[in-house]
Amino acid sequence: MYLYILPPLSAPDEVRHYISAYRLSSQLLGEPATGEDGKVRIREEDWFLEDPERVYQAAHTSAGELATDKAGAKDAKVLGQELTEDTYRLIYEKGVWGQEEARPENGNSTVLSNHLPVVTTPCAYVMPALGISLARLLGLNSLWLAFLGRLMNLVFFITATYFAMKRLPFGKEVLFGAALLPMTLHLSASFSYDGFIMAGIFYFTASCFDLAYHAGRVRRRDVLLLALVMAAVGPCKMVYAVFMGLCLLIPVRKFGGFKQWAAAAACVAGAWVAAMILVNGQTVTAYASETENYITWAGEAGYSLELLIHQPVKTLQMFYRTILFQTEYFHLTMIGAYLGNVDPVLDVPYLLVLLFTAGLLGLAFKKPGEALVLTGKTRVWIWFLCLGCTAALMFSMLLAWTPLSSRIICGVQGRYFLPFLPVFLMTCKNDRIVLTKNTDRSILYLMCCANGYILMRLFATVSMRL
């Protein structure tokens, strides 16, 4: 229902993720994927998703390819970028069985998209690309194409999270609760690679806990699986590589000795490094070597790595002010405020934010007769990893998204904390706060009901926003 109420391309940066999946779909089908300046080729009728109001007209590029002619036209609004009653009406009138009239008149079957794909690993878009490919092979229209692509992304998230819950030796209910948050559902039911990242980190966490607290020994296939997951997720957002530290919870004896442990550690870390060099090598080198940085969205200069290194006090002040003034925003946007394309109108009522928060704590606290698994140094180590990942997230946005005139770090949102929210909540279990009754099933059911209310409220809000 989140997939349908918040329609295609309504999630943050979803249009770029959609184009990335479309490019991979063309590669899978053996068709030309890109044209001039790296722009992605799409079917003529799929132009509807990027320009439902028909603002642009077709024109030829210098290479003779068809693209949009921006001369004399205002920027087109992407379908779902700003949800209004007109968006729902447009989707209803077109219908999933409708056919958009091809705009170019010379018979060309493809045009160039206005949006550039995301520079990241293609692994993040395999499932949505399969959905897009299916729609193209069956000759379905653009809405079918968009919904099938999103549905396949959701199927992957559900499947991976299911296997993560199945493998977790404890804390299954905590992971289930985090997966039921409005923001989690919204992102996983879109083209965004956030769903892929969350599912990957969830499974990586579950695997580490299973090997540390349940499995008798670590097999080669376990090490290979950890390496593959980190190599797939790492290039999407390199900051989550911090959670390779969870592997250190696995006792050395389970590897068969220190040499085997060192070889396994090198395998996992090496897979991540190799993926980073292969996918993000040029980007990392550019940030490391640039002495000047320009923030496009702000139209002014930004921070460079050299500047931050030579002004550590200013860097610490930026971190302090961001935490001081943005903590509430992080909490709200982690649970579900500002859904859609970071739209403040499409929010979850604060009372329900508190309800979801209380529900997560209820799932995390110790139940009668429950054993305490994570204790002492283990909890401190997990807190250190969560803090390190948070610091890495903030530092990356300070470098990539924050202009010099800003007093806080820009661009950090609560959704970035969702991948490690379950493991953090698992450390909240202690002997001092023990619930008198196990109400996990009731809490999860209540969270499902709350999501139902939120969906009705979102639909009503959009329908009334003319």
CORGI-V910794 format. One record per backbone hydrogen bond with DSSP energy under -1.0 kcal/mol. NH is the residue of the N-H (numbers start at 1). CO is the residue of the C=O. Records with the same first field share a line. If there is no record, write none. Layout:
NH->CO / CO
This chain:
5->1
6->2
10->7
14->11
17->13
18->14
19->15
20->16
21->17
22->18
23->19
24->20
25->21
26->22
27->23
28->24
29->25
31->26
35->39
38->35
39->36
41->33
42->111
44->109
47->44
48->45
49->46
51->47
54->51
59->67
61->65
64->61
67->59
69->57
73->70
79->49
81->78
85->465
88->84
89->85
90->86
91->87
92->88
93->89
94->90
95->91
98->95
111->42
112->66
113->40
120->118
124->121
125->122
126->123
129->125
130->126
131->127
132->128
133->129
134->130
135->131
136->132
137->133
138->134
140->135
145->141
146->142
147->143
148->144
149->145
150->146
151->147
152->148
153->149
154->150
155->151
156->152
157->153
158->154
159->155
160->156
161->157
162->158
163->159
164->160
165->161
166->162
167->163
168->164
175->171
176->172
177->173
178->174
179->175
181->178
183->335
185->181
186->182
187->183
188->184
189->185
190->187
197->193
198->194
199->195
200->196
201->197
202->198
203->199
204->200
205->201
206->202
207->203
208->204
209->205
210->206
211->207
212->208
213->209
214->210
215->210
218->254
223->219
224->220
225->221
226->222
227->223
228->224
229->225
230->226
231->227
232->228
233->229
234->230
236->233
237->233
240->237
241->238
242->239
243->240
244->241
245->242
246->243
247->244
248->245
249->246
250->247
254->251
255->252
257->252
261->257
262->258
263->259
264->260
265->261
266->262
267->263
268->264
269->265
270->266
271->267
272->268
273->269
274->270
275->271
276->272
277->273
278->274
279->275
280->276
284->280
285->281
286->282
287->283
288->284
289->285
290->286
295->300
299->295
300->295
302->293
303->402
308->304
309->305
310->306
315->311
316->312
317->313
318->314
319->315
320->316
321->317
322->318
323->319
324->320
325->321
326->322
330->326
331->327
332->328
333->329
334->330
335->331
336->332
337->332
339->346
342->340
343->339
347->345
353->349
354->350
355->351
356->352
357->353
358->354
359->355
360->356
361->357
362->358
363->359
364->360
365->361
370->367
378->375
380->376
381->377
382->378
383->379
384->380
385->381
386->382
387->383
388->384
389->385
390->386
391->387
392->388
393->389
394->390
395->391
396->392
397->393
398->394
399->395
400->396
401->397
404->301
406->403
416->413
417->414
421->418
424->420
425->421
426->422
428->425
435->366
443->439
444->440
445->441
446->442
447->443
448->444
449->445
450->446
451->447
452->448
453->449
454->450
455->451
456->452
457->453
458->454
459->455
460->456
461->457
462->458
463->459
464->460
466->464
